């Protein structure tokens, strides 16, 4: 990114075109997301869905570890 484009206009134009392509791609991805929908209900459901997935990703590993530890504790408490 620290290239010197002051002397080479072709390189500058190519770099600007690549940036424009990246911006167009990002704009297309944003338009296909329900988080930026014009309808309130769709936005609310998208946010809620992201919350549920994040909650599951964060709590399932801890729940699994606690389940294993409680099973081990129950196994060793009967010996």
HELIX and SHEET records of a PDB file:
HELIX    1   1 UNK A    9  UNK A   31  1                                  23    
HELIX    2   2 UNK A   34  UNK A   36  5                                   3    
HELIX    3   3 UNK A   40  UNK A   77  1                                  38    
END                                                                             
